[in-house]
C-alpha cells in the first residue's frame, strides 16, 4: 500500500463513520418524537 492511499484512508474513514452515526441518531430521534406524539414509550 502506498503512503498516499493510507493517508486518504485514515482521513476518510472517520467521515464515513460520522455519517453512519448521524443517520442512526437522526432515525432514533425521529422515532422518539413520533412515540412521544403518540403517547407511547420508545422501549
Buried (B, 14 or more C-beta within 10 A) or exposed (E): EEEEEEEEEEEEEEEEEEEEEEEEEEEEEEEEEEEEEEEEEEE
